[in-house]
Each structure stands twice: as C-alpha cells, then as structure tokens.
Amino acid sequence: MTLTVQEINHWARVLLEAERSCRPVNPISTQLPSLSEADAYQIASARLKLRNQIVTGYKLGYTSEAMRRQMNIGSPNFGVLTNDMFVSNSVLEFDELIHPLVEPEIAVRFQGDLPPLPIYDAELLWAAEPEFMLAIEVCDTRYVSYEFSASDNIADNSSASRYVLGAPFPVTQLSDLADIQVELWISGKLQEEGKSGNAMGNPLTAVAWLANRLRMDNKALKAGDVILTGGLTKGHLVAQGQSVTVKSNRDIPQVMARFV
C-alpha cells in the first residue's frame, strides 16, 4: 500500500495531537491493515516536521530479543530524537506523558562526523570518536496500549518520548562493550538485569545497523548525535512519584530519573 501525501500528513497530525493532548488513539493499522514500513517512516517524518524541533540523534527499537518478544515485533527499527525529548535535570513531568515505559540502555554520542563509507560495521565507527553513557529511555506510545504492529510503531517514531543520559565512561576496545551488566531499579526495587550485548551483540553493532539504514535515506550520523542503542531488558511501566535508576557492575556513572 502506498499512501498519498494527504494521507501521510493526516496520520502525522493524528499522532501529533495524541502526543500533545495525551489522548491516545487506536493504532493506524486498525484502519489501514496493509500499512507498509515505508509509509510508516513517511508518517513519522511528516510528524517530525510538524513538531518543528531540533534533531539531536536517533533511538533504536527492538535491538534486543527481550523487547522483540515483549512487543511481538520481529526486527529492529529506529526513531528520531529531538531537543525537547532530552531531560537534563532527571525530572520528568508525568502529566505530559500517556503511559511511560522505561528501558535501561547504552547511549552513544559521536564527537566527529561519521566518514562516508559504502557500508559500516562496529569497528569502522571508532573513526567518529564515540563516547558511551548509561541511559534511561522513556518510551510513550501514542496508541491506546502497547499492542500494535511493527509499522504502527514506526509511524509513531518508535514510541520515542524522553531520554536521560549519565556521564560518559571510558571504552578502549570493542570487546569492552559486549558484556556490561546493567540493573534497572524502580523506587528502590530491582526490576530486572540485562547486559549491553543484548543490543544486537554489541551497542556499536546496533549503531552500525542504524548507519547503514540511514544511508538508504541519504542520511548520515554526524558529530553530536546521540544514539540510544535499544532496551537491554523488557520495558517497565512507571507511575507518578516513582524514581528510576540504571546501574552497572562496572565503575560507570549511574543515571537516575524521577516522575513528578
């Protein structure tokens, strides 16, 4: 199915209004069962233009088997991060969200542009001087629940909503990234443990997937871009008044968030 420009803009406005009003809508596929991945990315792009915010990077969705099983989605996807999604003081306004879901992640931020290459792998990404941080991604689908198709999720910008970053930690070689243990705590209780290798075997491998996917749209990662490499455990719903902490078994700065 190929949507017209008018249809793409219509669904972009529907999702934007759901986001702004905190009134969720039914998945697009309930009305368009044949919604394609290509059309879904076009809807997400149109909504991004309507939001009129500065792009700060990308988020990867479903890079871990745990998240794919939880959401019954078969392959990774990506969404776009914007400046209004970054939470610098670790305090999130719960009433601005619909049903926030938190995930522990490894974030990557490039200090240089990614060199133009025909294909990327994890090793080649070192040329752009990546730095690494623990992160809390706050997903928030604009649909009535977290039951949707893969194309629905893509159209909704992969449920991108907010993110919180910890301080950078040193990494000297690719293998150091594969076995970082993380813990997700909510209001002082350990919810789940995961490891960095859950993101496609290595967070930089996940970023290489993104770099290759962006080339299909004639886009490239650049200096300053933040990439959330995907949830390392299942996502967990949070309530107003709760706090979230992501810790590691290594000497890595933890990251915290509070929902007020």
Residue pairs with C-beta under 8 A, 6 or more apart in sequence:
1 32
1 34
1 35
1 36
1 39
2 36
2 38
2 39
3 11
3 32
3 39
3 42
3 43
8 39
8 42
8 43
8 46
9 46
11 28
11 43
11 46
11 155
12 43
12 44
12 46
12 47
12 49
12 50
13 47
13 50
14 25
14 28
15 25
15 43
15 47
15 142
15 155
15 156
16 47
16 50
16 51
17 23
18 24
18 25
18 98
18 142
18 143
19 142
22 95
22 96
22 97
22 98
24 98
24 99
24 141
24 142
24 143
24 144
24 145
25 142
25 143
25 144
26 143
26 144
27 143
27 144
27 147
27 148
27 149
27 152
28 35
28 40
28 43
28 151
28 152
28 155
29 35
29 148
29 149
29 151
29 152
35 149
35 151
35 152
35 155
36 151
37 77
37 150
37 151
37 154
39 151
39 155
40 151
40 152
40 153
40 154
40 155
41 154
41 155
43 155
44 79
44 80
44 154
44 155
44 156
44 157
44 158
47 157
48 55
48 80
48 82
48 157
51 82
51 84
53 82
53 83
53 84
54 82
54 83
55 80
55 81
55 82
56 81
56 82
56 83
56 85
56 86
56 224
56 225
56 226
57 80
57 81
57 109
57 224
57 225
57 226
57 227
57 228
58 78
58 79
58 80
58 81
58 210
58 214
58 221
58 225
58 226
58 227
58 228
59 78
59 79
59 80
59 81
59 137
59 158
59 160
59 163
59 227
59 228
60 76
60 77
60 78
60 158
60 199
60 206
60 207
60 209
60 210
60 227
60 228
60 229
60 230
61 67
61 73
61 76
61 77
61 78
61 79
61 153
61 158
61 159
61 230
62 68
62 71
62 73
62 75
62 76
62 77
62 230
63 76
63 198
63 199
63 200
63 206
63 209
63 229
63 230
63 231
64 194
64 198
64 199
64 200
64 230
64 231
64 232
64 233
65 198
66 194
66 198
66 231
66 232
66 233
66 234
67 73
67 103
67 230
67 231
67 234
67 235
68 74
68 75
70 234
70 235
71 146
71 148
71 153
73 150
73 153
74 150
75 150
76 200
76 206
76 209
76 230
77 150
77 153
77 154
77 158
78 158
78 210
78 213
79 154
79 157
79 158
79 159
79 160
80 157
80 160
81 160
81 163
81 226
81 228
85 160
85 161
85 162
85 163
86 162
86 163
86 165
86 226
87 138
87 162
87 163
87 164
87 257
90 164
90 255
90 256
90 257
90 258
91 257
91 258
91 260
92 100
92 138
92 162
92 164
92 257
92 258
92 259
92 260
93 260
94 100
94 239
94 240
94 241
94 259
94 260
95 240
97 138
97 140
97 161
97 162
98 140
98 141
98 142
99 140
99 141
99 145
99 146
99 237
100 138
100 139
100 140
100 161
100 162
100 237
100 238
100 259
101 138
101 139
101 140
101 141
101 146
101 159
101 235
101 236
101 237
101 238
102 136
102 137
102 138
102 139
102 184
102 186
102 235
102 236
102 238
102 244
102 257
103 136
103 137
103 139
103 184
103 230
103 231
103 232
103 233
103 234
103 235
103 236
104 134
104 135
104 136
104 182
104 183
104 184
104 194
104 231
104 232
104 233
104 246
105 134
105 135
105 136
105 137
105 199
105 228
105 229
105 230
105 231
105 232
105 246
106 132
106 133
106 134
106 135
106 177
106 180
106 182
106 196
106 199
106 203
106 229
106 232
107 132
107 133
107 134
107 135
107 163
107 165
107 226
107 227
107 228
107 229
108 130
108 131
108 132
108 133
108 203
108 204
108 207
108 226
108 227
108 229
109 130
109 131
109 133
109 165
109 168
109 224
109 225
109 226
109 227
110 128
110 129
110 130
110 221
110 222
110 223
110 224
110 225
110 227
111 128
111 129
111 130
111 131
111 223
111 224
112 127
112 128
112 129
112 223
113 128
113 220
113 221
113 222
113 223
114 120
114 125
114 127
114 128
114 211
114 220
114 221
114 222
115 124
115 127
115 128
116 220
117 124
119 212
120 208
120 211
120 212
121 205
121 208
122 174
122 202
122 204
122 205
122 207
122 208
123 174
124 208
125 204
125 207
125 208
125 211
126 174
128 221
128 223
130 171
130 204
130 207
131 168
131 171
132 168
132 169
132 171
132 177
132 203
133 165
133 166
133 167
133 168
133 169
133 253
133 255
134 165
134 166
134 169
134 182
134 246
134 247
134 248
134 252
134 253
134 254
134 255
135 163
135 164
135 165
135 166
135 228
135 246
135 255
136 163
136 164
136 244
136 246
136 255
136 256
136 257
137 162
137 163
137 228
137 231
138 161
138 162
138 163
138 164
138 257
139 158
139 159
139 160
139 161
139 235
140 159
140 161
140 162
141 148
141 153
141 156
141 159
142 156
142 159
143 152
143 156
146 235
148 156
153 159
163 226
163 228
164 255
164 256
164 257
165 226
165 255
166 246
166 252
166 253
166 254
166 255
167 253
169 250
169 251
169 252
169 253
171 177
174 202
174 204
177 196
177 202
177 203
177 204
178 196
178 197
178 201
178 202
179 195
179 196
179 197
180 195
180 196
180 248
180 249
180 250
180 252
181 193
181 194
181 195
181 248
181 249
181 250
182 193
182 194
182 195
182 196
182 232
182 233
182 246
182 247
182 248
183 190
183 192
183 193
183 246
183 247
183 248
183 249
184 190
184 191
184 192
184 193
184 194
184 233
184 236
184 244
184 245
184 246
185 191
185 244
185 245
185 246
185 247
186 236
186 238
186 242
186 243
186 244
187 242
187 243
188 243
191 233
191 236
192 233
192 234
192 236
193 233
194 231
194 232
194 233
195 232
196 202
196 203
196 232
198 230
198 232
198 233
199 205
199 206
199 229
199 230
199 232
200 206
200 209
200 230
203 229
203 230
206 227
206 229
206 230
207 221
207 227
207 229
210 221
210 227
211 220
211 221
214 220
214 221
221 227
238 244
238 259
239 259
240 259
240 260
241 259
241 260
242 258
242 259
243 256
243 257
243 258
243 259
244 256
244 257
244 258
244 259
245 254
245 255
245 256
245 257
246 254
246 255
246 256
247 254
248 254
